[in-house]
Amino acid sequence: MDRWRGRIALVTGASSGIEASLCKELVKNGMRVVGCARNVDAIEKLAEELKDLGHLYSIRCDLNNESEILEMFEEIRDRYDRIDVCINNAGLCKISPLINGDTESWRNMLRVNVLALCICTREAIKLMQEKNIRDGQIIHIGSVLGHKVYSSGGSSFYSGTKYMVRALVEGLRQELRREKSGIRICSVGPGLVDTEFMERMFRNKEMAETIRGCVATLGADDVTNAVINVLKMPEHVDVNDILVRPTEQTF
């Protein structure tokens, strides 16, 4: 990680769970980290905890709103004059089956899981290219449901958005190679992770606890370690797709 020391990383949706773990580990490894979320209180609290270790800066941004995303990148440009790593971690899952789900839930998932991810990626690459950064890294936090549809819980549409993320990774990889760019792109797909995401997904704490009782879930740090391993790769190695699952998980 030495080559990343002092360089700038953006982590979207950086208020809890995997996001907070990512911010903490990147700061510990010497990166200057920007975390964005709609509610930045948790990021600011984490920044205070990490102030003796390094730099974490919060930006309030609603990823449903393109103008706010563009304003965030302008703030990054003005404050840091560059970006080296963009980790698109923000995502949401609403239980909304294909046969009777509601359109607004589908629309929300598309806006955050796909469109916001694409806009952040586009703006990050634009800034990297402006500053002639040839070894930048884009990382999307996807899901095991981007590799396998598991529809019994009503998550088919969510799974569709995560399949699209994998397609976007390969599409971006090909576009970057055609431009002879050294910027790399990777998707990290976690299986079951013990974070607040499950409660938000099912809107039912008891159901989330039942799932936790069925399998030894990953911790947020397990996913973070996979991301750090991607960043540790030498410049001639482009890791594009990683699955990280609990050993006991069957799907």
N, C-alpha and C positions, 0 to 999 in steps of 0.2 A: 504493500500500500504506500510505499515511500513516495512514488511518483505523483500521488494524489494529494500529498501534504500541502496545505495552503490553498488548494483549489476549491472551486465553488460547486456545491451539489444542491439541487432542488428536490425536495420530497413532497409530493402532493398528498393532501388528506392527513397531515402529520400530527394528529391530536391524540391518538391512543394506539394500543395494540402493536401491530407490525410496524406502523409508521413511526411511532415513538421509539421503538427498538432500533429502527434504521437510523434515525436522527442521532441517537445516543452513540451508536457504534461508529458512524461516520465522523462525528466530533472527536471521539476518542482516538481515531486514526488520523487526526490532524486536518480534516477537511473543514471548510467554512460552509455551514449548512443553512439553507433557507427552507423553512417548513411553512406550508400554506394549509389553511382550513377555513371554514366559515366561522368557527369559534376558535379563537387563538389563545384562549385562557390557558388551556392545557400545554400548548407549545411554550408560552411565556413562563409557565411554572417549570417546565423541563429545562428551558434555557437558564433559568436561575440556578437550578441544581447543577448544571454543567458549566457554569461560568468560569470555574477554576481549571476546567479541562480544555475548553475551547469555545468556538463561536457557533451559536444557533440563533437565527433571526427569524421572527415570525411575520408573515404577511396574511392579512385577512382576505380571503378570496372565495367567492361562490363559483364553483366550477360549472354550474349550470349556466353561467353568464359569460359569454365570450368577451365582452368588453372588460370585465373584471380580470379575466385571464390575461388579456393584452396589457392592461394596466400593471398587473403583477410583473410581467416580463420587462416592462419599461422601468419599473422600480429596481429590478435586478440589474438591468443595464446601467442605470444611473448610479447605483450604489456600488456595484462590483465590476462593471464593465466587461463581464464575461459570464459564461456558464460552462462547466466541464462535464457534469453528470446530471441527468434528469431521471428521477425515479417516479414513474407514474403509479402510485399506490392507491389513490382514491378509487373507490368502487362501492357499489351498493347492490344488494339483492333483495327484491321484493317477491314474496310468494304470490305468483299470479299465473295460474295455469293457462296454457294456450287455448283450451276449449271454453273457458269462462272467465279469463283474467280481464283486468281493466286496462284500458288503453293508456291512462296516465302513468300507471306503474311501468308499463313497457317503455313509454317515452322517457321517463326518468332514468331508467337503466341505460337506455341508448345515449342520453345526453352525458351522463357521467362516465360510464364504462367504455364508451367508444368515442363520442365526439370530443369531450374534454381531453381525453387521452391524446387524440390526434392533434388537437389545437396546441396543447402543451409541447408535444413532440415537435411539431412544425416550428413553433417559436424558439424552442431550445436549439434546434439545428440551425435556424436562421442566425441566431446569436453566435453559435459556435463557428459558423462559416464566416460571419463578419470579422471575427477575431482570429481567423485562420487556425482554429483549434482542430487538429487532424486526428487526435486520439480520444475524442469525446465518447461518452457512453450513455446510451438510452436503455433504461430497464423498465419493462412493464411487469407489475405484479398481477399475474393472471390467476388461474385456478385449475385444479384437477378437472373441473367441469368444463374446461376448454379442450379437454382430451376425451372425455367420456360423458355422454348424456345420462343423467340420473334423474328421471322425471317424476318419480313417485312423490317427491316432496313439493311439487309445483314450481320447480326451478328451471324449467325448460328454456324459458326466454333468457334468463340470466346465463344459462349455459351457452345459448346462442351468441350472446355478446362476448363471452370469453373465447369461443371458437373464432369469432371475428378478430379478437386481439391477436391470436396466433397468426391469422392470415395477414394482418397488418404488419406484424414483425417481419414476415418473409417478404412482403411487398416492399417495405422500407429498406430491408437489407439489399434487395436487388437494385432499388433506385440509388442507394448510396454507392454501391459498387460501380454502377454505370457512370457515376460522377467521379470515380477514382478517389472517393472519400475514405478516410481511415476511421470515421465515426462508426461505432459498433452498436448493435441492437440485440437485446435479449429479453425473453419472457421467462419469468419464474412462476411456476404454477404450484401453489401450495395445496395440500390436501386439507384435512380437518385441523384447524388451529384453534387453540384455546384462547380466544379473544372475545371482545364484546360483539364482534361481527355476528356470531351465531344468535345472540339475543335479539339484535336488530333485524336479522333475517327472518326469524320465526315469530318475532314479537311475543315470545313465550319463553320465560326463563326456565320453566320446568322442562320443556321440550329440549332446550339447549343442554340442560343438566343430564337428561336421559342420554343424549348423544355422547356427551363426555363420558358417561358411565359405560358405554358400549366399546370404546376403543381408547387407547392411550394416545391422546391428541398431541400434535406438535405444539411447542411454545413459539412465541413471536421471535425469540432469538434464533430458533432453528432456521426460520425463513431468512432472517438477517444474515446468518452465516453463509447461506447460499449466495446472497447478493454480494457479500464481501469476497467470496471466492471468484465470482465473475470479475469483479474489479481487480483482483490480483493477477488475472491472466495477462501474459505479455502481449504487446501490441499486435503481434502477428497471429494471435489466437482469437477467433470470434465465436464465442459460445452463444447460441441462439435460442435454445429451448430447454428448460430444466423443469422436471417434476420433483417435488419434495413432499413425500407422504409419510404418515406414521407407519411403522413397520406392520402394525396390525390392520391397517385399513385395507378393505377388500375391493374397493372400486377406485 
